[in-house]
């Protein structure tokens, strides 16, 4: 039987934004406040994403921040959405997440991506070589699973890590990770919050080719959605302009912190730039509006995708607006 919107878990993807006029310390304090409220409001999991060389995102040391958020919360699952595995030696990620799981048993998720999460020059600074790349991702996933197994093939042991049951998710914005997640019988999360065009094809590919395992008998798909909710459609559209400016600056190659909302985006972007941003921020997966608007669009999206879970990202400038947005969405769960 198809799940209904009220039956599925809702989760949070926190990009730990650094807003104009603030710094990483402020960002981390706001993440703690959001996570603590999210736990109270009934969100299922709270993920942080690895990005580098981006002045508006503070979650570069992702595992460190996961530990900080886990320490400040009590029972909500905390994890990576995701760790960009090609940036790291696999053993290091196994040890880091083995440590996190040992500190916070039964609460840690390991979401893995194969993109660098940055530019090529920064990727080289992280790896000291570009010989390791996305094409090596399947091999690294195999290595990671081996490090976590009870009887690893490798003579190298992840301590802590070996024998721990840490759920591994594959993250993707195309068909590659959908195929790999299906082949390996892993959970899959699709980045429809910035790659909406491939959403339905990737989910179909994942479900049609899924191979059951002892740990996961049937496919489990989560989708990423941008949600900017406010008490009125007008207020939501106003605060959504910070997110629009962020995508505009990315397309223009401008590195900046998250900008304050503006009353009229047409004073900032050209018609061509507006069309390009709106292509990435598809209204089906970037949902902006009042509680009634958000509920209608989230229900429609869940029904069309049959998602098992929805993870929500909200790039909002003022903390009070950000908290209110997530509170409004939490009220839709009831």
C-alpha beads as a LAMMPS data file, in Angstrom:
LAMMPS data file: protein, C-alpha beads

334 atoms
333 bonds

1 atom types
1 bond types

-500.0 500.0 xlo xhi
-500.0 500.0 ylo yhi
-500.0 500.0 zlo zhi

Masses

1 110.0

Atoms # bond

1 1 1 0.000 0.000 0.000
2 1 1 1.336 3.422 -0.943
3 1 1 2.476 5.547 1.992
4 1 1 0.659 8.807 2.631
5 1 1 2.401 12.089 3.379
6 1 1 1.468 11.970 7.072
7 1 1 2.947 8.469 7.361
8 1 1 6.486 9.292 6.224
9 1 1 9.319 10.767 8.286
10 1 1 10.540 14.302 7.653
11 1 1 14.192 15.178 8.180
12 1 1 16.497 18.188 7.917
13 1 1 19.531 18.884 5.736
14 1 1 21.473 21.715 7.369
15 1 1 24.060 23.434 5.170
16 1 1 25.222 25.424 8.230
17 1 1 24.863 28.756 6.412
18 1 1 27.112 31.666 7.255
19 1 1 24.989 34.745 6.640
20 1 1 26.304 38.155 5.649
21 1 1 27.677 39.921 8.717
22 1 1 28.242 36.724 10.739
23 1 1 30.830 33.947 11.028
24 1 1 31.178 30.197 11.510
25 1 1 30.829 30.460 15.289
26 1 1 27.415 32.068 14.849
27 1 1 26.477 29.441 12.267
28 1 1 27.270 26.571 14.633
29 1 1 25.247 28.152 17.450
30 1 1 22.286 28.480 15.102
31 1 1 22.660 24.859 13.977
32 1 1 22.509 23.713 17.594
33 1 1 19.375 25.765 18.211
34 1 1 17.751 24.420 15.056
35 1 1 18.682 20.811 15.876
36 1 1 17.350 21.044 19.420
37 1 1 14.063 22.474 18.177
38 1 1 13.904 19.935 15.348
39 1 1 14.180 17.112 17.863
40 1 1 11.356 18.641 19.902
41 1 1 9.216 19.073 16.778
42 1 1 9.586 15.407 15.788
43 1 1 12.022 15.431 12.865
44 1 1 13.549 12.037 12.155
45 1 1 17.159 12.832 11.278
46 1 1 19.457 15.840 10.989
47 1 1 22.141 15.775 8.323
48 1 1 25.086 18.047 7.573
49 1 1 26.848 18.309 4.227
50 1 1 30.519 18.520 3.278
51 1 1 31.459 21.605 1.243
52 1 1 34.819 23.323 0.918
53 1 1 36.100 26.764 -0.029
54 1 1 32.610 28.247 0.234
55 1 1 32.367 31.357 2.454
56 1 1 28.644 30.813 3.010
57 1 1 28.773 27.187 4.254
58 1 1 30.433 26.230 7.556
59 1 1 30.138 22.419 7.527
60 1 1 33.499 21.569 5.914
61 1 1 34.661 19.448 8.888
62 1 1 31.460 17.440 8.679
63 1 1 32.205 14.651 11.166
64 1 1 33.322 17.178 13.799
65 1 1 30.083 19.110 13.446
66 1 1 28.028 15.892 13.523
67 1 1 29.595 15.080 16.883
68 1 1 28.830 18.574 18.170
69 1 1 25.167 18.369 17.143
70 1 1 24.820 14.831 18.497
71 1 1 26.202 15.977 21.853
72 1 1 23.644 18.794 22.034
73 1 1 20.658 16.552 21.204
74 1 1 19.251 13.401 22.772
75 1 1 17.690 10.888 20.402
76 1 1 17.365 12.269 16.851
77 1 1 19.547 10.571 14.234
78 1 1 22.496 12.737 13.155
79 1 1 24.544 12.151 10.024
80 1 1 26.179 13.257 6.821
81 1 1 24.308 14.359 3.760
82 1 1 26.936 13.718 2.809
83 1 1 30.607 12.990 3.166
84 1 1 32.274 13.342 -0.232
85 1 1 34.157 10.065 -0.138
86 1 1 36.717 10.709 -2.931
87 1 1 38.114 13.562 -0.801
88 1 1 39.209 11.149 1.918
89 1 1 41.135 8.021 2.719
90 1 1 38.390 5.463 3.322
91 1 1 39.944 4.225 6.565
92 1 1 39.743 7.751 8.011
93 1 1 35.988 7.957 7.362
94 1 1 35.520 4.477 8.853
95 1 1 37.382 5.537 12.006
96 1 1 35.607 8.888 12.272
97 1 1 32.144 7.406 11.948
98 1 1 33.113 4.422 14.071
99 1 1 34.054 6.928 16.750
100 1 1 30.779 8.824 16.345
101 1 1 28.730 5.618 16.538
102 1 1 30.669 4.541 19.633
103 1 1 29.953 7.881 21.304
104 1 1 26.301 8.067 20.216
105 1 1 25.146 4.457 19.674
106 1 1 22.265 3.910 17.284
107 1 1 22.090 7.566 16.211
108 1 1 24.637 7.989 13.413
109 1 1 24.005 7.908 9.630
110 1 1 26.718 7.873 6.979
111 1 1 25.539 9.420 3.724
112 1 1 28.118 9.277 0.939
113 1 1 28.562 11.404 -2.163
114 1 1 31.020 11.021 -5.022
115 1 1 31.349 14.675 -6.077
116 1 1 34.158 16.784 -4.573
117 1 1 31.789 19.315 -3.008
118 1 1 34.079 22.054 -4.246
119 1 1 36.205 23.231 -7.188
120 1 1 39.077 21.275 -8.761
121 1 1 41.823 23.367 -7.142
122 1 1 40.347 22.814 -3.678
123 1 1 39.829 19.117 -4.435
124 1 1 43.563 18.896 -5.155
125 1 1 44.333 20.699 -1.894
126 1 1 42.216 18.125 -0.050
127 1 1 43.615 15.027 -1.758
128 1 1 47.098 16.155 -2.909
129 1 1 46.264 14.281 -6.103
130 1 1 43.436 14.122 -8.615
131 1 1 44.137 10.482 -9.491
132 1 1 41.397 9.492 -7.025
133 1 1 38.056 10.634 -8.393
134 1 1 34.358 9.807 -8.756
135 1 1 35.150 6.727 -10.848
136 1 1 36.779 5.168 -7.757
137 1 1 33.659 5.693 -5.641
138 1 1 32.299 2.099 -5.920
139 1 1 35.658 0.704 -4.792
140 1 1 35.708 3.077 -1.818
141 1 1 32.177 2.079 -0.810
142 1 1 33.287 -1.577 -0.868
143 1 1 36.288 -0.710 1.297
144 1 1 34.103 1.160 3.768
145 1 1 31.670 -1.735 4.083
146 1 1 34.596 -4.058 4.684
147 1 1 35.962 -1.854 7.468
148 1 1 32.561 -1.963 9.204
149 1 1 32.059 -5.726 8.782
150 1 1 32.530 -8.280 11.555
151 1 1 35.030 -10.232 9.460
152 1 1 36.890 -7.759 7.240
153 1 1 38.933 -9.001 4.323
154 1 1 41.535 -6.290 4.777
155 1 1 44.297 -6.782 7.330
156 1 1 43.817 -3.110 8.216
157 1 1 41.209 -2.667 10.948
158 1 1 39.054 0.391 11.638
159 1 1 39.220 0.871 15.403
160 1 1 36.630 1.958 16.322
161 1 1 34.491 0.946 13.387
162 1 1 34.824 -2.799 12.878
163 1 1 31.562 -4.639 13.550
164 1 1 29.468 -1.503 14.009
165 1 1 26.075 -1.224 12.328
166 1 1 26.209 2.246 10.782
167 1 1 23.575 2.755 8.059
168 1 1 25.217 3.721 4.769
169 1 1 23.274 5.859 2.321
170 1 1 24.299 6.733 -1.211
171 1 1 23.517 10.275 -2.320
172 1 1 23.112 11.301 -5.913
173 1 1 21.947 13.898 -8.415
174 1 1 22.049 11.614 -11.471
175 1 1 21.682 7.921 -12.276
176 1 1 25.150 6.760 -11.142
177 1 1 24.494 6.505 -7.389
178 1 1 20.941 5.274 -8.037
179 1 1 22.377 2.272 -9.922
180 1 1 25.071 1.655 -7.329
181 1 1 22.665 1.905 -4.384
182 1 1 20.343 -0.575 -6.099
183 1 1 23.183 -2.979 -6.902
184 1 1 24.472 -2.911 -3.319
185 1 1 21.062 -2.886 -1.629
186 1 1 21.659 0.432 0.141
187 1 1 19.412 3.326 1.070
188 1 1 19.318 6.095 -1.524
189 1 1 18.815 9.847 -1.193
190 1 1 18.305 11.940 -4.310
191 1 1 19.340 15.606 -4.409
192 1 1 16.168 16.882 -6.034
193 1 1 16.594 20.162 -4.152
194 1 1 19.173 21.163 -6.785
195 1 1 18.817 18.534 -9.565
196 1 1 15.049 18.185 -10.012
197 1 1 15.137 17.123 -13.664
198 1 1 16.480 13.621 -12.913
199 1 1 14.335 12.885 -9.848
200 1 1 11.739 10.485 -11.237
201 1 1 14.149 8.659 -13.544
202 1 1 16.655 8.087 -10.731
203 1 1 14.011 6.774 -8.340
204 1 1 12.607 4.430 -10.977
205 1 1 16.088 3.130 -11.776
206 1 1 16.828 2.549 -8.098
207 1 1 13.584 0.723 -7.349
208 1 1 13.525 -1.371 -10.506
209 1 1 17.049 -2.688 -9.963
210 1 1 17.175 -2.975 -6.172
211 1 1 18.780 -6.137 -4.806
212 1 1 17.658 -7.022 -1.262
213 1 1 20.228 -7.635 1.466
214 1 1 20.076 -8.868 5.057
215 1 1 20.143 -5.258 6.269
216 1 1 17.649 -3.842 3.763
217 1 1 14.973 -6.064 2.260
218 1 1 13.341 -3.454 0.019
219 1 1 14.351 -0.115 -1.479
220 1 1 14.246 2.963 0.712
221 1 1 14.331 6.314 -1.076
222 1 1 14.570 9.763 0.445
223 1 1 14.258 12.958 -1.601
224 1 1 15.716 16.394 -0.923
225 1 1 13.358 19.362 -1.050
226 1 1 13.869 23.075 -0.481
227 1 1 11.079 24.402 1.720
228 1 1 10.693 28.025 2.729
229 1 1 7.537 28.390 4.749
230 1 1 6.057 31.406 6.494
231 1 1 2.683 32.399 7.866
232 1 1 1.775 34.026 4.545
233 1 1 2.737 33.424 0.926
234 1 1 3.999 37.013 0.720
235 1 1 6.388 36.600 3.659
236 1 1 7.637 33.261 2.315
237 1 1 8.362 34.715 -1.120
238 1 1 10.252 37.580 0.478
239 1 1 12.540 35.430 2.630
240 1 1 13.048 32.991 -0.285
241 1 1 14.978 35.726 -2.097
242 1 1 18.077 34.849 -0.024
243 1 1 18.031 31.363 -1.538
244 1 1 17.485 32.783 -5.009
245 1 1 20.457 35.112 -4.564
246 1 1 22.596 32.166 -3.458
247 1 1 21.832 30.184 -6.620
248 1 1 22.302 33.284 -8.759
249 1 1 25.750 33.895 -7.264
250 1 1 26.713 30.244 -7.764
251 1 1 25.798 30.487 -11.447
252 1 1 27.795 33.721 -11.760
253 1 1 30.816 32.203 -9.986
254 1 1 30.583 34.667 -7.094
255 1 1 31.725 33.403 -3.683
256 1 1 29.656 35.044 -0.955
257 1 1 27.895 34.500 2.327
258 1 1 24.118 34.045 2.413
259 1 1 22.581 37.405 1.591
260 1 1 19.710 39.208 3.299
261 1 1 16.307 39.002 1.584
262 1 1 15.262 41.702 -0.866
263 1 1 11.862 42.977 -1.908
264 1 1 12.429 42.755 -5.654
265 1 1 14.716 40.188 -7.261
266 1 1 14.110 41.746 -10.671
267 1 1 16.400 44.553 -9.582
268 1 1 19.199 41.988 -9.119
269 1 1 18.897 39.419 -11.910
270 1 1 18.379 39.654 -15.641
271 1 1 15.540 37.732 -17.333
272 1 1 18.078 35.172 -18.562
273 1 1 19.584 34.745 -15.097
274 1 1 16.114 34.413 -13.593
275 1 1 15.226 31.637 -16.034
276 1 1 18.473 29.794 -15.268
277 1 1 17.935 29.957 -11.498
278 1 1 14.313 28.881 -11.791
279 1 1 15.400 25.862 -13.808
280 1 1 17.428 24.658 -10.806
281 1 1 14.821 25.768 -8.280
282 1 1 11.908 23.886 -9.800
283 1 1 8.672 24.817 -7.975
284 1 1 7.910 21.121 -7.428
285 1 1 11.062 20.636 -5.347
286 1 1 11.591 24.209 -4.126
287 1 1 8.412 24.870 -2.219
288 1 1 7.735 28.396 -1.011
289 1 1 4.597 29.593 0.720
290 1 1 2.128 29.571 3.585
291 1 1 1.281 26.400 5.557
292 1 1 -1.583 25.541 3.184
293 1 1 0.589 26.051 0.104
294 1 1 3.473 24.018 1.516
295 1 1 1.244 21.151 2.590
296 1 1 -0.440 20.906 -0.791
297 1 1 2.850 20.876 -2.691
298 1 1 4.622 18.466 -0.333
299 1 1 1.698 16.037 -0.484
300 1 1 1.644 16.215 -4.273
301 1 1 5.418 15.618 -4.461
302 1 1 5.305 12.668 -2.083
303 1 1 2.444 11.081 -3.995
304 1 1 4.177 11.498 -7.353
305 1 1 7.524 10.116 -6.137
306 1 1 6.274 7.625 -3.510
307 1 1 9.210 8.795 -1.380
308 1 1 9.780 6.895 1.846
309 1 1 11.168 10.021 3.512
310 1 1 11.646 13.707 2.716
311 1 1 14.686 15.696 3.814
312 1 1 14.231 19.445 3.858
313 1 1 16.766 22.190 3.258
314 1 1 15.893 25.810 4.049
315 1 1 18.423 28.503 3.209
316 1 1 16.919 31.378 5.170
317 1 1 18.794 34.470 6.335
318 1 1 17.241 35.247 9.738
319 1 1 17.298 32.468 12.347
320 1 1 13.809 33.276 13.604
321 1 1 12.422 32.899 10.072
322 1 1 14.339 29.653 9.613
323 1 1 13.015 28.214 12.861
324 1 1 9.479 29.267 12.013
325 1 1 9.733 27.627 8.591
326 1 1 10.724 24.265 10.083
327 1 1 8.103 24.620 12.812
328 1 1 5.387 25.149 10.190
329 1 1 6.518 22.013 8.325
330 1 1 6.577 20.010 11.565
331 1 1 2.963 20.969 12.191
332 1 1 2.052 19.397 8.851
333 1 1 3.189 16.003 10.169
334 1 1 0.234 15.870 12.558

Bonds

1 1 1 2
2 1 2 3
3 1 3 4
4 1 4 5
5 1 5 6
6 1 6 7
7 1 7 8
8 1 8 9
9 1 9 10
10 1 10 11
11 1 11 12
12 1 12 13
13 1 13 14
14 1 14 15
15 1 15 16
16 1 16 17
17 1 17 18
18 1 18 19
19 1 19 20
20 1 20 21
21 1 21 22
22 1 22 23
23 1 23 24
24 1 24 25
25 1 25 26
26 1 26 27
27 1 27 28
28 1 28 29
29 1 29 30
30 1 30 31
31 1 31 32
32 1 32 33
33 1 33 34
34 1 34 35
35 1 35 36
36 1 36 37
37 1 37 38
38 1 38 39
39 1 39 40
40 1 40 41
41 1 41 42
42 1 42 43
43 1 43 44
44 1 44 45
45 1 45 46
46 1 46 47
47 1 47 48
48 1 48 49
49 1 49 50
50 1 50 51
51 1 51 52
52 1 52 53
53 1 53 54
54 1 54 55
55 1 55 56
56 1 56 57
57 1 57 58
58 1 58 59
59 1 59 60
60 1 60 61
61 1 61 62
62 1 62 63
63 1 63 64
64 1 64 65
65 1 65 66
66 1 66 67
67 1 67 68
68 1 68 69
69 1 69 70
70 1 70 71
71 1 71 72
72 1 72 73
73 1 73 74
74 1 74 75
75 1 75 76
76 1 76 77
77 1 77 78
78 1 78 79
79 1 79 80
80 1 80 81
81 1 81 82
82 1 82 83
83 1 83 84
84 1 84 85
85 1 85 86
86 1 86 87
87 1 87 88
88 1 88 89
89 1 89 90
90 1 90 91
91 1 91 92
92 1 92 93
93 1 93 94
94 1 94 95
95 1 95 96
96 1 96 97
97 1 97 98
98 1 98 99
99 1 99 100
100 1 100 101
101 1 101 102
102 1 102 103
103 1 103 104
104 1 104 105
105 1 105 106
106 1 106 107
107 1 107 108
108 1 108 109
109 1 109 110
110 1 110 111
111 1 111 112
112 1 112 113
113 1 113 114
114 1 114 115
115 1 115 116
116 1 116 117
117 1 117 118
118 1 118 119
119 1 119 120
120 1 120 121
121 1 121 122
122 1 122 123
123 1 123 124
124 1 124 125
125 1 125 126
126 1 126 127
127 1 127 128
128 1 128 129
129 1 129 130
130 1 130 131
131 1 131 132
132 1 132 133
133 1 133 134
134 1 134 135
135 1 135 136
136 1 136 137
137 1 137 138
138 1 138 139
139 1 139 140
140 1 140 141
141 1 141 142
142 1 142 143
143 1 143 144
144 1 144 145
145 1 145 146
146 1 146 147
147 1 147 148
148 1 148 149
149 1 149 150
150 1 150 151
151 1 151 152
152 1 152 153
153 1 153 154
154 1 154 155
155 1 155 156
156 1 156 157
157 1 157 158
158 1 158 159
159 1 159 160
160 1 160 161
161 1 161 162
162 1 162 163
163 1 163 164
164 1 164 165
165 1 165 166
166 1 166 167
167 1 167 168
168 1 168 169
169 1 169 170
170 1 170 171
171 1 171 172
172 1 172 173
173 1 173 174
174 1 174 175
175 1 175 176
176 1 176 177
177 1 177 178
178 1 178 179
179 1 179 180
180 1 180 181
181 1 181 182
182 1 182 183
183 1 183 184
184 1 184 185
185 1 185 186
186 1 186 187
187 1 187 188
188 1 188 189
189 1 189 190
190 1 190 191
191 1 191 192
192 1 192 193
193 1 193 194
194 1 194 195
195 1 195 196
196 1 196 197
197 1 197 198
198 1 198 199
199 1 199 200
200 1 200 201
201 1 201 202
202 1 202 203
203 1 203 204
204 1 204 205
205 1 205 206
206 1 206 207
207 1 207 208
208 1 208 209
209 1 209 210
210 1 210 211
211 1 211 212
212 1 212 213
213 1 213 214
214 1 214 215
215 1 215 216
216 1 216 217
217 1 217 218
218 1 218 219
219 1 219 220
220 1 220 221
221 1 221 222
222 1 222 223
223 1 223 224
224 1 224 225
225 1 225 226
226 1 226 227
227 1 227 228
228 1 228 229
229 1 229 230
230 1 230 231
231 1 231 232
232 1 232 233
233 1 233 234
234 1 234 235
235 1 235 236
236 1 236 237
237 1 237 238
238 1 238 239
239 1 239 240
240 1 240 241
241 1 241 242
242 1 242 243
243 1 243 244
244 1 244 245
245 1 245 246
246 1 246 247
247 1 247 248
248 1 248 249
249 1 249 250
250 1 250 251
251 1 251 252
252 1 252 253
253 1 253 254
254 1 254 255
255 1 255 256
256 1 256 257
257 1 257 258
258 1 258 259
259 1 259 260
260 1 260 261
261 1 261 262
262 1 262 263
263 1 263 264
264 1 264 265
265 1 265 266
266 1 266 267
267 1 267 268
268 1 268 269
269 1 269 270
270 1 270 271
271 1 271 272
272 1 272 273
273 1 273 274
274 1 274 275
275 1 275 276
276 1 276 277
277 1 277 278
278 1 278 279
279 1 279 280
280 1 280 281
281 1 281 282
282 1 282 283
283 1 283 284
284 1 284 285
285 1 285 286
286 1 286 287
287 1 287 288
288 1 288 289
289 1 289 290
290 1 290 291
291 1 291 292
292 1 292 293
293 1 293 294
294 1 294 295
295 1 295 296
296 1 296 297
297 1 297 298
298 1 298 299
299 1 299 300
300 1 300 301
301 1 301 302
302 1 302 303
303 1 303 304
304 1 304 305
305 1 305 306
306 1 306 307
307 1 307 308
308 1 308 309
309 1 309 310
310 1 310 311
311 1 311 312
312 1 312 313
313 1 313 314
314 1 314 315
315 1 315 316
316 1 316 317
317 1 317 318
318 1 318 319
319 1 319 320
320 1 320 321
321 1 321 322
322 1 322 323
323 1 323 324
324 1 324 325
325 1 325 326
326 1 326 327
327 1 327 328
328 1 328 329
329 1 329 330
330 1 330 331
331 1 331 332
332 1 332 333
333 1 333 334
